[in-house]
Amino acid sequence: MYRYDHYDHQIIQERIAQYRDQVRRRLADELTEEEFLPLRLQNGLYMQRHAYMLRIAVPYGMLSSTQMRKFAYIASNYDRGYGHFTTRQNIQFNWIELEQTPEILQHLASVEMHAIQTSGNCMRNITSDEFAGVAADEIIDTRPYAEILRQWTTFHPEFAYLPRKFKIAINGSKEDRAAIAVHDIGLTVVQNDAGEVGFQVMAGGGMGRTPILGSVIREFLPWQHVLTYVEAILRIYNSYGRRDNKYKARIKILVKALGADEFSRQVEAEWADLKDSPATLTAAEFERVASYFGKPDYVTLPDQDAIYAAHLNDNKAFANWVRRNVKPHKVSGYRSVVLSLKKPGVPPGDATAAQMDFIADLADQYSFGELRITHEQNLVLADVQVAHLFSLWEAAKAHGLATPNIGLLTDLICCPGGDFCSLANAKSIPIALDITDRFSQLDYLHDIGELELNISGCINACGHHHIGHIGILGVDKDGSEWYQVSIGGAQGINAAIGKIIGPSFAAAQMPEVIERLIKVYLGARFENEKFIETVQRIGVTPFKEFVYATPIKTTLLHGEDEYA
């Protein structure tokens, strides 16, 4: 993985010194909260409902075991013993004291990490496929490009104050695991007829108040021009994106207003003056960055192992875990393992300090000291020998990290919601826990099959509810917390925005609502048909009719009954 050079170290130390003085001035009332607000946001510090929240950047989701141990240290010494992994492949700490934040940033710098550009109207963390470099279906490893983009976007003066926040995702595999279509810019690796590598460029995707799938604005961009073309897009956005209304300030609104063809024309005209600028990538620069992502010291192994095969045959629990949590690898004898952060009874995406320390140990023992964060809020050990899978499973199971539910209903995405976030209209975590409890029976989960359920506590869509096969959105209804349900959303190559099925539901009704949606699916599905495929085939109406056909009984806190 990438290691800081002397420029990185100097920049981070200068920023910490600057921020330390800003905190001192705020605590001394030399800065008002209004004046301090943009300064703290530039360093990833939010004010939540109960305390400050610090969001730490994890570029394209890659971590070393040393960095994970530092997260554990921060959780133990500056938070309440845990951290929350997010859909942007970052980590958040929710109980931070302002006066301690410079110390935390200094600790992060000691392991080559920071919190810069995890907030504010700037270019946020570049995200990518969590299996980049090891995926069996990979065309090329996109991590060098993601790192080049990270270096270029950090402190870029022209784009530090954009009309609104800006998110870039990059994917280099046949399957899209980076949710390219719902990003401001989505870059997908393609090869032309001559076998040359380039990118298909999408722009104007996003969720939130106005969910829109991105539009392809260039079918093939030579790899050398990835920076100059992204700069051309950002220049058009910076010039014409709306600044009078933050709800209409994202690039998706500009692309929609102009139309994809006109937006593409303007970008191409802007790019004509940039394409041969010093920002054009050279092979030497690419190789310099790519050298940080060389192959680990793999050993030559057969793709199967007799003892492993025996465990698969004799141990149903292990076999279920392998089926759901173990992924193919491009190197014979290795697999990638997803450690589930979705154990029943635990907020999705949360990990305790003890678990983080233990996961770092697993990375050192089984996966060359490296980890990945997924945008589904799980963790990945990317390079595990097949012969070690059983011992890894036993160790992970003992620490609550081996729930065999990856891709199933209880592997749900969930933002922190109203328990923490001051923007939320409703709580997300209790809904997630209630649904997980309702569907905790593993055999039933496996019978249901692949199903993505995403929950957001507000319209900002941090829980990606728009692209969940089932999406749940917290809404305010006369001062009460209610939940709007959509179905038919999807990420990946066939991305789609879900359709709302009807009026919202009370919190206590949500497990029954999900149960009814599942019943329609199980009754209507063809053999081996997934939930999303059934929805696409029969449409929303049968689901809606069954959910609303008879009242859903709930019990209010004061003991009276209410019906939907």
Stockholm file with secondary structure:
# STOCKHOLM 1.0

chainA/1-564         MYRYDHYDHQIIQERIAQYRDQVRRRLADELTEEEFLPLRLQNGLYMQRHAYMLRIAVPYGMLSSTQMRKFAYIASNYDRGYGHFTTRQNIQFNWIELEQTPEILQHLASVEMHAIQTSGNCMRNITSDEFAGVAADEIIDTRPYAEILRQWTTFHPEFAYLPRKFKIAINGSKEDRAAIAVHDIGLTVVQNDAGEVGFQVMAGGGMGRTPILGSVIREFLPWQHVLTYVEAILRIYNSYGRRDNKYKARIKILVKALGADEFSRQVEAEWADLKDSPATLTAAEFERVASYFGKPDYVTLPDQDAIYAAHLNDNKAFANWVRRNVKPHKVSGYRSVVLSLKKPGVPPGDATAAQMDFIADLADQYSFGELRITHEQNLVLADVQVAHLFSLWEAAKAHGLATPNIGLLTDLICCPGGDFCSLANAKSIPIALDITDRFSQLDYLHDIGELELNISGCINACGHHHIGHIGILGVDKDGSEWYQVSIGGAQGINAAIGKIIGPSFAAAQMPEVIERLIKVYLGARFENEKFIETVQRIGVTPFKEFVYATPIKTTLLHGEDEYA
#=GR chainA/1-564 SS CCCCCHHHHHHHHHHHHHHHHHHHHHHTTSSCHHHHHHHHHTTTEEECSSSEEEEECCGGGEEEHHHHHHHHHHHHHHSSSEEEECTTSCEEEEEECGGGHHHHHHHHHTTTCCCTTSSSSSBCCCEECTTTTTCTTBSSCCHHHHHHHHHHHTTCGGGSSCSSCBCEEEECBSSCCSCGGGSSEEEEEEECTTCCEEEEEEESCBCTTSCBCCEEEEEEEEGGGHHHHHHHHHHHHHHHSCCSCGGGCSHHHHHHHHCHHHHHHHHHHHHTTTTTSTTSCCHHHHHHHHGGGCCCCCCCCCSCCHHHHHHHHHCHHHHHHHHHHEECCSSTTEEEEEECSCCTTSCTTEEEHHHHHHHHHHHHHHSTTEEEECTTSCEEEEEEEGGGHHHHHHHHHHTTCCCSCTTSTTSCEECCGGGTCTTCSSCSHHHHHHHHHHTCCHHHHHHHCCCCEEEESSTTCTTCGGGSSEEEEEEEETTEEEEEEEECCBCSTTCBCCEECSSCEEGGGHHHHHHHHHHHHHHHCCTTCCHHHHHHHHCSHHHHHHHHHSCCEEECTTSCEEEC
#=GC SS_cons         CCCCCHHHHHHHHHHHHHHHHHHHHHHTTSSCHHHHHHHHHTTTEEECSSSEEEEECCGGGEEEHHHHHHHHHHHHHHSSSEEEECTTSCEEEEEECGGGHHHHHHHHHTTTCCCTTSSSSSBCCCEECTTTTTCTTBSSCCHHHHHHHHHHHTTCGGGSSCSSCBCEEEECBSSCCSCGGGSSEEEEEEECTTCCEEEEEEESCBCTTSCBCCEEEEEEEEGGGHHHHHHHHHHHHHHHSCCSCGGGCSHHHHHHHHCHHHHHHHHHHHHTTTTTSTTSCCHHHHHHHHGGGCCCCCCCCCSCCHHHHHHHHHCHHHHHHHHHHEECCSSTTEEEEEECSCCTTSCTTEEEHHHHHHHHHHHHHHSTTEEEECTTSCEEEEEEEGGGHHHHHHHHHHTTCCCSCTTSTTSCEECCGGGTCTTCSSCSHHHHHHHHHHTCCHHHHHHHCCCCEEEESSTTCTTCGGGSSEEEEEEEETTEEEEEEEECCBCSTTCBCCEECSSCEEGGGHHHHHHHHHHHHHHHCCTTCCHHHHHHHHCSHHHHHHHHHSCCEEECTTSCEEEC
//
